[in-house]
Amino acid sequence: MREIKVLVVDDSAIVRKIFTDQLSKEPGIRVVGTAPDPYVARDKIVTLKPDVITLDIEMPRMDGITFLKKLMRYQPMPVIIVSSLTPKGGKLALEAVESGAVEVLCKPGASYSVGDMGKQLADKIKAAALARIRPPDRSRKPSTDQPKLSYRNRSLQETTHKVVAIGSSTGGTEALKQVLMKLPPTIPGILIVQHMPPKFTTAFAERLNNLCDISVKEAVDGDHVLTGRALIAPGNYHMLLRRSGARYFVSVETGPMVHHQRPAVDILFDSVAEYAGANAVGVILTGMGADGAKGLLNMKNAGARTIGQDEASCVVYGMPKEAAKMGAVEIVSPLHQVAQEIINVL
C-alpha cells in the first residue's frame, strides 16, 4: 500500500509543526508539505500532488471555506477541516462539510490534547484517502423551510414504544441529513452516534433541527426518548439507552474510547440490544473502521431489524461493510432509500 501524501494548510506555525510531528509517527502517511494560507497551498497542490489536505478555516488573505469551494469546483480532493473548539468553529465546520469536506477535527488545545489529536488525525486521513469525493450539487438551494412545529409539539408528548438507533462516521453528517429530512413527526424516537468532536455536535443538531420535520437535539443525560425526536450523542461522550418502566431515556457518560471513538456506535447499539431488543431498528451508515458492527449484530441477535447503507452510496464503505461481513445487516439499502426502509420495518 502506497503512502498517503498530506498537505497541511494552517496559518499557525505551531499547528503545522504539531501535525507534521504527529503524522511522521504514523506508518503509511507522509506530510509532503505545509502552507500558511490558501495561496501558497494552491501552488503546492500543483507541485506536490497531495492525496489529502488538512485545512484551517480562519486564515489571512482567504478563509478556508472560500478556498474549499474553489478547490471542489476545479480540483476535487479529500479535505479534512481543522477548526477551533468553539460554537462558531462548529458552525463553520458544518458549512465546510456541506461544501465538500469529508471530515472535521478539533485544533489541539487545552480541551483537546495533542496526544488525543494525533491518532484521530491519522485515522481521519486514512478515511479521507478512501473517500468518494462528490462535489456539492450547486443546483440545489439550501432549505429555508421552517419545521412543522404543530406536528412536533403533538408528537413530543408521546412516549415511544420502539427505538431507532443510527451510527455513522466519515460522510455521515450529510448522510444523516438525507435520512432525517425524509422521516415524519410520527416516527419513533431516534438515537444517533455520529463521530464528531465537542461543539460540532451542538451545531450539527441545531442545523438538523431547522431542516427536519422531526425535532433534533444534542442529548443531555436523562433525556427521554420520544416520538418524533432524534437525540444526537454529544462529542466526547458515550450515549446509552436505558429504561424505567415503560419509558426509555438516555444516559450520557464519559468512559474509555472504543475504536478510538467517544461517542462510539458500539456502546449505543449494545445498550439498545439490551433494553429495547426486538422493539428496535438499527441502522449503520457510511464511515471508516468497524465501530458499530458488533453492536449491530447484538441488536439483530436480540430481535431488532437491521439496515446497512450500500457500498455505492457510501463516502467510505467501512462500517457497513464490517457489519455486513459479520452477518449483522438484514437489509442493504442505498442512502436515498434508508428512510423508507426504516419506516417499512417499524
C-alpha positions, 0 to 999 in steps of 0.5 A: 500500500502506497503512502498517503501524501498530506498537505497541511494548510494552517496559518499557525506555525505551531499547528503545522509543526504539531501535525507534521510531528504527529503524522511522521509517527504514523506508518503509511502517511507522509506530510509532503508539505505545509502552507500558511494560507490558501495561496501558497497551498494552491501552488503546492497542490500543483507541485506536490500532488497531495492525496489529502489536505488538512485545512484551517478555516480562519486564515489571512488573505482567504478563509478556508471555506472560500478556498474549499469551494474553489478547490471542489469546483476545479480540483476535487480532493479529500479535505479534512477541516481543522477548526477551533473548539468553539460554537462558531468553529462548529458552525463553520465546520458544518458549512465546510462539510456541506461544501465538500469536506469529508471530515472535521477535527478539533485544533489541539488545545487545552480541551483537546490534547495533542496526544488525543489529536494525533491518532484521530488525525491519522485515522481521519486521513486514512478515511479521507484517502478512501473517500468518494469525493462528490462535489456539492450539487450547486443546483440545489438551494439550501432549505429555508423551510421552517419545521412543522412545529404543530406536528412536533409539539403533538408528537413530543408528548408521546412516549415511544414504544420502539427505538431507532438507533443510527451510527455513522462516521466519515460522510455521515453528517450529510448522510444523516441529513438525507435520512432525517429530512425524509422521516415524519413527526410520527416516527419513533424516537431516534438515537444517533452516534455520529463521530464528531468532536465537542461543539460540532455536535451542538451545531450539527443538531441545531442545523438538523433541527431547522431542516427536519420535520422531526425535532433534533437535539444534542442529548443531555443525560436523562433525556427521554426518548420520544416520538418524533425526536432524534437525540444526537450523542454529544462529542466526547461522550458515550450515549446509552439507552436505558429504561424505567418502566415503560419509558426509555431515556438516555444516559450520557457518560464519559468512559474509555474510547472504543475504536478510538471513538467517544461517542462510539456506535458500539456502546449505543447499539449494545445498550439498545440490544439490551433494553429495547431488543426486538422493539428496535431498528438499527441502522449503520451508515457510511464511515471508516473502521468497524465501530458499530458492527458488533453492536449491530449484530447484538441488536439483530441477535436480540430481535431488532431489524437491521439496515446497512447503507450500500457500498455505492452510496457510501463516502467510505464503505467501512462500517457497513461493510464490517457489519455486513461481513459479520452477518449483522445487516438484514437489509442493504439499502442505498442512502436515498432509500434508508428512510423508507426502509426504516419506516417499512420495518417499524 
